[in-house]
Amino acid sequence: MAILKNTMNKVSTGIFFWALLTLTACVTINVYFPASQAEKAAERIVDEILGQPATKPEEAKKGALMLFSQPTHLISSVSTLLISNAHAAQPDFSINTSAIKRLRSSMSSRNSKLSAFYNSGAIGFDNKGLVAIKDKNAVSLKERGTLNSLLRAENKDRNALYQEIANANGHPEWEKDVRAVFAKKWSQKARSGWWYQSSNGAWKQK
């Protein structure tokens, strides 16, 4: 009987660790670009720069994720821990570093000077998240030097902003994703009469 009991204990232990290894193998920790969080962050920044009221954040919705149930309490606890770690790999989307704040402030200050050119149709938001000349004839010769200087400074800040946001979130390779989200938000937030580029490069007026 003692031999049989020891054998059963070994079998039970083996089954437990087999189940544990199988569960561990099934849980893959992936860190993906959090598009939804990025869009909310971009909207806040674009509203701030363009001087529009910030959109009120939606209340977080609580959800429950059920993987499967196990009769063994310990295996269930390990399952919860692994799933929690997997969700922890999805980082909060950070936009509050000193470098990002400096760029946001610089762009907000510059927007008052750019607004007149947006209103005249001389410039608009391109599909790369930058500001481009749409109609140079809408700008007097006297003002062209000023406009070119403003555009260089603005686009330098925008390029830096997208990279800084990606860096702040620990994924420099997200720069293209961040840029794409901002390009979408700039066009969405353009005021009536302003121009923006569609994805195929065609200019459209809001």
C-alpha positions, 0 to 999 in steps of 0.5 A, spaced: 500 500 500 505 504 501 508 503 494 502 504 491 501 511 495 508 513 493 506 511 486 500 515 486 503 521 489 508 521 484 503 521 478 499 526 481 505 531 482 507 529 474 500 531 472 500 537 476 507 540 473 505 537 466 499 542 467 503 548 469 508 547 463 502 547 458 499 553 461 505 557 461 507 555 454 500 557 452 500 564 455 504 569 451 506 575 453 506 580 447 507 588 447 503 591 442 501 598 440 496 601 444 492 604 438 486 606 443 490 609 448 494 613 443 488 616 440 486 619 446 493 621 448 493 624 441 486 628 441 488 631 448 495 634 445 492 636 438 486 639 442 491 643 447 495 645 441 490 648 437 486 651 443 480 647 442 476 644 448 479 637 451 475 631 450 472 629 456 476 622 458 471 616 458 470 612 464 474 606 464 470 600 462 471 594 467 471 587 463 473 580 465 477 575 462 475 567 463 481 563 460 478 556 463 477 553 470 481 548 473 478 544 479 485 544 482 485 551 486 493 552 485 493 551 478 487 556 478 491 561 482 497 560 477 493 561 471 490 568 474 497 570 475 500 568 468 494 572 465 495 578 470 502 578 467 500 578 460 496 584 461 501 588 465 505 587 459 500 592 455 503 599 458 500 605 460 501 610 454 505 616 457 505 623 454 508 627 460 515 627 460 519 633 460 521 633 453 514 632 450 511 637 455 516 642 452 514 640 445 507 641 446 508 648 449 512 650 443 507 648 438 501 651 442 505 658 442 506 657 435 499 655 433 497 663 434 502 665 428 500 659 424 492 660 424 492 665 419 495 661 414 491 655 415 485 660 415 487 663 408 488 656 405 496 657 404 497 651 409 494 645 411 495 638 415 499 633 410 498 625 411 504 624 414 502 628 421 506 635 418 504 642 416 505 643 408 504 648 403 497 647 400 497 654 396 503 658 396 499 664 392 495 665 398 501 668 401 504 674 399 512 675 398 513 679 404 510 673 408 513 667 405 520 667 409 516 668 415 511 662 413 517 658 411 521 659 418 514 657 422 514 651 418 521 648 419 520 650 426 513 646 427 515 640 423 521 639 427 517 639 433 512 635 430 517 630 428 521 630 435 514 629 438 512 623 435 519 620 436 519 622 444 512 619 445 515 612 442 521 613 446 517 615 452 513 608 452 519 604 451 518 603 444 522 607 439 519 603 433 512 605 435 514 612 431 510 610 425 504 608 429 504 614 433 505 619 427 499 615 423 495 616 429 497 624 430 496 625 422 489 622 423 487 627 429 490 633 425 485 632 420 479 630 424 481 636 428 482 641 423 477 647 423 472 649 418 475 652 412 482 649 413 485 644 409 488 637 410 491 631 406 487 624 405 491 618 405 492 618 397 495 625 398 489 629 395 487 636 399 480 636 402 477 642 405 474 641 412 
